[in-house]
């Protein structure tokens, strides 16, 4: 009777067996533990992108026109993700090594390669022009444009290669880029020719464009150059 009363009051003998957990409860606990282990395993093997990696997202394109002409795709930090040769002269130069460089270093390298190949005469400052045109992606903000411009200006000040040419910077938008692509023309040259009336509508290289009397002065009057 004492034992039964103690049991009723919630007291148990130290020799009494613990009540068995139900089979279903044990199964649920085991399954939950397995799920947690799998999730932790996926996290540590980077299979679940809790933090979005946008380092490979193109945030701007930069057209570099000398003749040759190239287009660089860059990410939010200005690092070159891809490079495309836009004409036959550009296809003669090997620019694979500029992938992974920041845009200013890449532009310097393109000018260096063009100089070695004879497209640029470093001793003739009056005739050699490099047109650098930047187009931001819709997702990008103006801070990226400022960053790219600052990087290029600092590179020009410290680079003997870029100080040997005239660098003309242009800002363009996506609509202008699409129009240029529709005409199979580098966006920088397309924008330049839109600033100056061309009687025959012929698209010239950067060197030919600036060699024509009055074109350089007309470009200097534009607000976005």
N, C-alpha and C positions, 0 to 999 in steps of 0.2 A: 504493500500500500504506500509506504514511504517513497519507494522507487517510482511508482506510477504518478504520485503527486508531484515529485520533482520533475518528471518528464513533462507533466502538464504545465508546470510553472516555467518551463523553458530551460531547465537545468539538465545537463547530461553527464553521465559517468565518463571518466577518462578511458574506460574500457569499451565504451559504446562505439560502434562503427559510424563513420560520417555518412550522411545520406548521399546516395549516388546521384551525380548530375545526369540529367536526361541525355540520351544519345543525340537528340537534335541540337541541344545547346552546345555539346562538344563539337559537333560538325560545323556549326555556325562560327564558333571561335576559331577553329582550324582554317576554315575558308577565309575568314577575315585576315588572319595572319598571313596566309598565302598571298592575298591581294596586296597587302602592305609591302611584302618582300618584293613582289614583281614591280610595283610602282617605284620603289627605291632603286631597284636594279635598272629600270629604264631611265631614271633621272641621272644616275651615275654614268650611264653609257650614252648620255646626250640624245636619247631617242625621243624625249618629250620636250618640245621647244617652249619651256616656261618663259624664257627671255628671248624675244624675237631678235634674230641676227639680221640686220639690214645692211651689213657691210658690203654685200654683193648687189645691192639695189642701185641702179643707175639714177642719179639725181641731176645730172647735167651732161650736156655734150659740148665739146669744145672743138671747133673747126680751126685747123691750122693751115693757112693757104700761103704758099710761096710760088708755087708750081715747082714741086709737087704739092698736093693737097691731101690732108688727113682729117679724120674725125675721131676724137677720143671720147669714150664713155667713162665718166668718173662717178665715184660714190659721194656720200655726204661729207667725207673728209678730203675730197679732191684727189683720191687715189685712182689711177687709171685701171679700169677693169677690162677694157677692150680697145683696140685701135683698128681703124678701117682705112685702107688706101682708096682714095676717091678718084684717082685718074691713073693713066699709064705711067707717068713719071713717078708717082708715089709707089707703084707696085715694084719699082726697081730697087727700093730701099728696104732693108730688113729692120723692122721696128719692133720685133717681138720682145726685145729686152726692156722696152719702156713699160710693159704691163707690170703693175705693182708700184711704179714710181708715182710721186705726186705730180700734179699736172704741170707745174712750173719746170720741174726737172725733165719731164717728158718733152715739153716744148723746146727746151734747150737742146735735148738730144736730137730731136728732129732737125733743128737748124744745123747742128753739128754734122749730121749725116748728109743733109742737103749740100752743105759746104764741101765736104769731102768728095761728093759725087759731082761737083761742078755746077750745081744749080744756083749757088750763091758765090759772089765774088767778095770776100771779106775786105778787100782793099778799096771797094767802090761803095762808100756809104750812101751816095746820092741815089743809087738805083736799086738797092736790095731792100725789099719790104717783106715783112711777115705779118699777115692779118690773122689775128686771134679773135674768134667769135664765139661767145658763150651763150648757150640756150639752156635755161633751167627747166627741169621737169615740173609738172603741175604740183607735185608733192613738195617741191623744194621751196625754201624761203629766201628772201633777199640777203640774208646773212651769208649764205653759201656763195652768192655772187661776190660779196665783199671779201670773203676769205680767199677765193680764187684770184681776184684782182690783186689783193695784197701779196699773196705768194708770188705772183708773176712780177710785180713791181720790185720786190726784194731780190728776186732772181736776176732781173735785168741789171740792177745796181751792182751785183756781185759777180756777174758772168761776163767774161771777155767775149764769149761766143755771141751772146745776145746784144752786147754793146756794139758789135760790128754790123748790126742790121737795124733797120727802122721797124719797130714793133707798133702796129696799129691795133688797138683793142676796140671791139664792137660788142654791143649787147643786142641780141635778137630774141624773138619770141617763137613759140611753137608754131604759130601760123606761118611765119616767114620760113621756118625750117621746112615745113611741109610743102610750101610753094616751091622752095628751092629743089627739094627732092623730086617734085613732080616735073621739074624742068631738067633734072639730072645735072644740077649745078651746086657746087659747094655753097653753103648758106652764107659764108662770109663774103664771097664774091657777088652773090645774088643781092645782098643788102647794099654793098658798095655801089653796084650799078643802079640800084634803085635811088641812091642819093644823087647821082649825077645823070643827066640826060645823055643817052647814047644814041646817036642818029641811026645807026644800023642795028642796034639791039644786040650786038655781039658781046659775049661774055669773055673778058680778057683775064689773063693771069694777074696776080697781084703786081708783079714787076711791070707788065705791060700797062696795067691800069694807071699806076702812079707815074709812069714815064710820059703820059699824055699831059700836055700843058693845061693847067687849071684844075685838074682832078684833085690834086692834093689840097689845094686851097679850099676847094668846095667841101671836101670831107672835114677839114678843120672847123668849118662853120657849123657842122652838124652837132647837136647837143649830146648825142650818145656815142661819140667817139673820143 
